[in-house]
Amino acid sequence: MDRSTILLIDDNPQIHSIIADLLRPLDYQIFSALNGQEGLDLANQHRPDLVLLDVMMPGMDGFAVCQALRSDPHLSKVPVIMITALDDRGSRLRGFESGADDFIGKPFDTIELRARVATVLRLNRYRLLLEEQERTAAEKARFAWVVEQSDDGYLIINHSDEIQYSNQRARELLSIGTDEHSPLLSCIARQYTFAPQQSWASWPLPLSDGAPRMLVRPETRMSSEFWIQVDLASQPPISDDRIVVRMRDVTTQITSQRDMWTFHAMMAHKLRTPLVSILGGLTLINDGAATMNREGIAHIAEIAIAGTRRLKSEIEDILHYLQSSSDLQGHTRIGIGQIKALVSDIAHELGITSIEVIGHEAEVLRHIAISESSMEVVLRELLENARKFHPYQKPYVRVEILSDGENLISIRVTDDGVTLSPEQISAAWRPYYQGERSFTGQIDGMGLGLALVARIIYAAGGHCALSNRNDGPGIMVEISLPSV
């Protein structure tokens, strides 16, 4: 405990010496002043725990000093014991009116002086402790109010993942009551998908790279997709096994950036091919019109016109996309029988000549819980990656359509291109909102534009997996989606 500080204000130096000799052995820190103003200056400087104040002093007497102390908000609660030779009732009443807490008469008894000082200091410590407890309780109450009113969900769990506390928003996000103490992961699994699954394997330990974990409630015909970012507070002290968890709604960030990436990808593919036909045809006519016959000019013009018509059609599709909702499932579901034709069309556009599509004829009538436009974006990204990152841009691609019999359809895309490092595989599917990533969603240092694919698949209630091939160079990407 800190040493108590005593301020002695008396115009008699002998009194200073006597009181200091009496109190110093008790390990008090003592400051002395010979007049009222000097005493007030020292009081402001040291904020004493007790003031021993002589009443009869020239200039500013003890009553005036006591009144000055009580009028100062920083010193108003400091205990004051007046030392006086006055023994009349009126003087004592005036002292109490000035704010004195106690009196000691001159000449004073040494045992009484020590006892009075010790008692007042002890009571003052209790007062300060109570005030600190009141401040702490008030701060806790304010903090609790802020947490309860927060737009983010906050929980406290132990290392066994059991919920110790949840604020109102967390209870809304998880659909739990105030008395819920089940493991957090079991509460989450009732309505959310872990995205990606492998990042949750070490829960509740933080991820080594400090990345957040994600939850997604897949889109349905009745409700839109819903994304939550889950963060852990910094590790608690070793003696405290409680962990603070924050759940933040990031749906707007996730869906807005995914829509931007989807639109960017669609624009790039839909406009590039017809523009090449138009510009190429017009350039040939411009450069060779003087030497070309009418048949040649007409033939090239037909090519340019066909490109223009296609460009018009693509622009209309883009305008339709902007006018429609950006949901993933839309009002239609893609049939398994349509996937083979879609893969062939995309491969032809990308110049992939070695491609094989394998599916079971018995499954062609089944449908997948995703729209054709979203599936086109997914397949285009996967096939374009296979071509882009092949050493010679001429991959052999194998697309397999697999079924678990009832509820799940998997599409497995295998190429013979690059082999990835464990770090690249681990980070490839993170569907996080990351403003520092490039506009196309590619992760720096990897060049894999898979973030968009991950967001589409997870939002549709599916899962993604990525691995190196075991039988040679290249990777295998597998996406799994619910069937309807």
Secondary structure, DSSP 8 states (H G I E B T S, - for coil): ----EEEEE-S-HHHHHHHHHHHGGGT-EEEEESSHHHHHHHHHHH--SEEEEES--SSS-HHHHHHHHHHSTTTTTS-EEEEES---HHHHHHHHHHT--EEEESS--HHHHHHHHHHHHHHHHHHHHHHHHHHHHHHHHHHHHHHHH-SSEEEEE-TT-BEEEE-HHHHHHHT--TT--SBHHHHHHTT-EEESGGGGTTTTS--TT---EEEEE---SSS--EEEEEEE-S---TT---EEEEEEE-HHHHHHHHHHHHHHHHHHHHHHHHHHHHHHHHHHHHHHTTT--HHHHHHHHHHHHHHHHHHHHHHHHHHHHHHS---SSTT--EEHHHHHHHHHHHHHHHT--EEEEE--GGGTT-EESS-HHHHHHHHHHHHHHHHHTSTTS--EEEEEEEE-SSSEEEEEEE-SS----HHHHHHTT-----TTS-TT---TTT----HHHHHHHHHTT-EEEEEE-SSSSSEEEEEEEEB-
